[in-house]
Amino acid sequence: MHVFVIPSWYPTKENPIRGVFFKEQSHALQKEGVEVTVLHSDLFSIKKIRNKSLHKGTNKIIYNDEDGLPTYRYDSFNFLPRIPYFQLIKHSKQIRKAYDEAVKKHGKPDVIHAHSCIWGGIVASKIAEKENIPLVITEHSTAFSRGLIRKYQKPMIKSALNKAKEIIAVGPGLKKELSHYIDENKIKIIPNIVNTELFKPNTTPNKEKEYFTFFSVGLLTHKKGMDLLIIAFANAFDEKENVRLRIGGDGEELNNLKNLAKQLKVDHKISFLGRLDRNQVVDEMQNCDVFALASRHETFGVVYIEALACGKPILATKSGGPDFIVNEENGLLSNVGDINELEGHFKRMYSNYPYYSSDKIRENCINNYSGHVVAKNILAIYSSIGKVN
């Protein structure tokens, strides 16, 4: 079985965590015997045009074996960011050229698997239709729940989904959103995967810890709800000096969040760690007591299952994805924006922490989100719509 994977975003040298779950899923499929080739198109902001390092790989196809994955990249600059169809035209041309080059070297695929409609899924649907290749689209984007899909994009999304042989949503909330574009019965739910070989419990004996530590990580934007997390944390532990909150990530809200921590007089209890690489996230996950993220919107939330793979209980919100990740054995769910409830869950988690079993949390995570389990489910879909070599 040969599959061309077309992700709408993908890891880069500048941002190796961006879309890393697409790459990890491709590796998991390889382990199940699937031949995977990745095609990716990127458009850089014209604000980065002075970055000479970006020019080296633009306006041409770059082929590399990236960690065992044959990968074709075609990057360029987005000179007309306000023209509605410009991005589609550019991505279509770039992916088409990458596709033709990949076919020359690897042959025609049995299946095309696109991740997210904008723009990978829409572009892939045109290629799949023209080449008569079965198409799978997995949707991940929070743009649906956040009302960010533009009017001109809606008919294109509907068309792409109707051309797909199989449609996957990574969570029930996203499945409901997609039902506005296509019959809900045609949508399957298959979650993202977690790299359980990388994210695992700390095997070195822990010294007696000075602080009980909550850890959070994500883009510091409004949708991630870090402001809600800080307020609830401050309210819950204003009289406790043995509790800490560590926040990883960077973004537009960083200064506002730092000021908020100062205003609430908990800046000495909260550490802003900046952007973390993959290994640093693992270290923080392993060394914290609880992972907490109060997102306003989540189609899934890979960071939650990364924490679970490390055996950590989680605090999350009913923001879409976490609704079917969290259960009574691995964490607590708050209503989105309910600071009082989140405050109560902070206190409850602190008090009841010894009752959570790290081994059970990890075991449940592996049974539901490991690469082997998820890849098997995806492979079953491939086999039902494409020929098996």
ChimeraX attribute file (.defattr): number of C-alpha atoms within 10 A of each C-alpha:
attribute: neighborCount
match mode: 1-to-1
recipient: residues
	/A:1	16
	/A:2	22
	/A:3	21
	/A:4	26
	/A:5	25
	/A:6	27
	/A:7	25
	/A:8	25
	/A:9	18
	/A:10	22
	/A:11	15
	/A:12	12
	/A:13	7
	/A:14	8
	/A:15	12
	/A:16	12
	/A:17	15
	/A:18	14
	/A:19	16
	/A:20	17
	/A:21	17
	/A:22	22
	/A:23	20
	/A:24	16
	/A:25	21
	/A:26	24
	/A:27	20
	/A:28	22
	/A:29	21
	/A:30	16
	/A:31	13
	/A:32	14
	/A:33	11
	/A:34	19
	/A:35	19
	/A:36	24
	/A:37	23
	/A:38	27
	/A:39	28
	/A:40	23
	/A:41	25
	/A:42	22
	/A:43	17
	/A:44	15
	/A:45	13
	/A:46	14
	/A:47	10
	/A:48	12
	/A:49	15
	/A:50	9
	/A:51	10
	/A:52	9
	/A:53	10
	/A:54	15
	/A:55	14
	/A:56	10
	/A:57	14
	/A:58	17
	/A:59	13
	/A:60	14
	/A:61	20
	/A:62	13
	/A:63	16
	/A:64	12
	/A:65	11
	/A:66	11
	/A:67	9
	/A:68	12
	/A:69	16
	/A:70	17
	/A:71	21
	/A:72	23
	/A:73	22
	/A:74	23
	/A:75	23
	/A:76	21
	/A:77	20
	/A:78	18
	/A:79	15
	/A:80	12
	/A:81	14
	/A:82	9
	/A:83	9
	/A:84	12
	/A:85	12
	/A:86	14
	/A:87	19
	/A:88	16
	/A:89	11
	/A:90	18
	/A:91	24
	/A:92	20
	/A:93	14
	/A:94	24
	/A:95	25
	/A:96	19
	/A:97	17
	/A:98	23
	/A:99	22
	/A:100	12
	/A:101	16
	/A:102	21
	/A:103	13
	/A:104	9
	/A:105	8
	/A:106	14
	/A:107	11
	/A:108	17
	/A:109	22
	/A:110	21
	/A:111	24
	/A:112	27
	/A:113	27
	/A:114	29
	/A:115	26
	/A:116	21
	/A:117	24
	/A:118	23
	/A:119	23
	/A:120	26
	/A:121	28
	/A:122	26
	/A:123	24
	/A:124	31
	/A:125	28
	/A:126	17
	/A:127	18
	/A:128	19
	/A:129	14
	/A:130	9
	/A:131	11
	/A:132	11
	/A:133	20
	/A:134	21
	/A:135	29
	/A:136	27
	/A:137	29
	/A:138	25
	/A:139	25
	/A:140	24
	/A:141	21
	/A:142	20
	/A:143	16
	/A:144	19
	/A:145	19
	/A:146	12
	/A:147	8
	/A:148	10
	/A:149	14
	/A:150	11
	/A:151	8
	/A:152	10
	/A:153	16
	/A:154	13
	/A:155	12
	/A:156	18
	/A:157	22
	/A:158	16
	/A:159	15
	/A:160	24
	/A:161	27
	/A:162	16
	/A:163	20
	/A:164	23
	/A:165	18
	/A:166	20
	/A:167	26
	/A:168	23
	/A:169	26
	/A:170	22
	/A:171	25
	/A:172	21
	/A:173	23
	/A:174	25
	/A:175	25
	/A:176	17
	/A:177	17
	/A:178	22
	/A:179	13
	/A:180	12
	/A:181	16
	/A:182	17
	/A:183	13
	/A:184	14
	/A:185	9
	/A:186	15
	/A:187	21
	/A:188	17
	/A:189	15
	/A:190	19
	/A:191	25
	/A:192	24
	/A:193	25
	/A:194	27
	/A:195	20
	/A:196	19
	/A:197	9
	/A:198	13
	/A:199	23
	/A:200	20
	/A:201	21
	/A:202	14
	/A:203	7
	/A:204	6
	/A:205	6
	/A:206	8
	/A:207	6
	/A:208	6
	/A:209	9
	/A:210	9
	/A:211	14
	/A:212	14
	/A:213	20
	/A:214	25
	/A:215	24
	/A:216	26
	/A:217	25
	/A:218	21
	/A:219	18
	/A:220	23
	/A:221	17
	/A:222	15
	/A:223	17
	/A:224	18
	/A:225	20
	/A:226	25
	/A:227	24
	/A:228	23
	/A:229	23
	/A:230	24
	/A:231	19
	/A:232	23
	/A:233	26
	/A:234	22
	/A:235	18
	/A:236	20
	/A:237	18
	/A:238	14
	/A:239	9
	/A:240	10
	/A:241	12
	/A:242	12
	/A:243	18
	/A:244	22
	/A:245	25
	/A:246	18
	/A:247	24
	/A:248	20
	/A:249	18
	/A:250	18
	/A:251	13
	/A:252	11
	/A:253	14
	/A:254	18
	/A:255	12
	/A:256	12
	/A:257	20
	/A:258	17
	/A:259	12
	/A:260	16
	/A:261	21
	/A:262	13
	/A:263	10
	/A:264	13
	/A:265	13
	/A:266	22
	/A:267	19
	/A:268	11
	/A:269	20
	/A:270	22
	/A:271	16
	/A:272	17
	/A:273	13
	/A:274	16
	/A:275	18
	/A:276	17
	/A:277	13
	/A:278	13
	/A:279	11
	/A:280	13
	/A:281	21
	/A:282	19
	/A:283	15
	/A:284	21
	/A:285	28
	/A:286	22
	/A:287	18
	/A:288	20
	/A:289	21
	/A:290	25
	/A:291	26
	/A:292	26
	/A:293	24
	/A:294	29
	/A:295	25
	/A:296	21
	/A:297	25
	/A:298	26
	/A:299	26
	/A:300	26
	/A:301	23
	/A:302	19
	/A:303	18
	/A:304	24
	/A:305	30
	/A:306	25
	/A:307	31
	/A:308	34
	/A:309	30
	/A:310	25
	/A:311	28
	/A:312	28
	/A:313	29
	/A:314	28
	/A:315	24
	/A:316	28
	/A:317	25
	/A:318	21
	/A:319	23
	/A:320	25
	/A:321	25
	/A:322	28
	/A:323	20
	/A:324	13
	/A:325	22
	/A:326	21
	/A:327	14
	/A:328	9
	/A:329	15
	/A:330	21
	/A:331	22
	/A:332	22
	/A:333	21
	/A:334	20
	/A:335	15
	/A:336	19
	/A:337	18
	/A:338	13
	/A:339	20
	/A:340	16
	/A:341	15
	/A:342	27
	/A:343	22
	/A:344	16
	/A:345	21
	/A:346	23
	/A:347	17
	/A:348	13
	/A:349	20
	/A:350	18
	/A:351	10
	/A:352	9
	/A:353	15
	/A:354	9
	/A:355	9
	/A:356	17
	/A:357	15
	/A:358	18
	/A:359	15
	/A:360	14
	/A:361	23
	/A:362	24
	/A:363	15
	/A:364	16
	/A:365	23
	/A:366	21
	/A:367	12
	/A:368	18
	/A:369	24
	/A:370	23
	/A:371	24
	/A:372	18
	/A:373	14
	/A:374	21
	/A:375	24
	/A:376	14
	/A:377	12
	/A:378	16
	/A:379	15
	/A:380	10
	/A:381	17
	/A:382	25
	/A:383	14
	/A:384	11
	/A:385	16
	/A:386	19
	/A:387	13
	/A:388	11
	/A:389	8
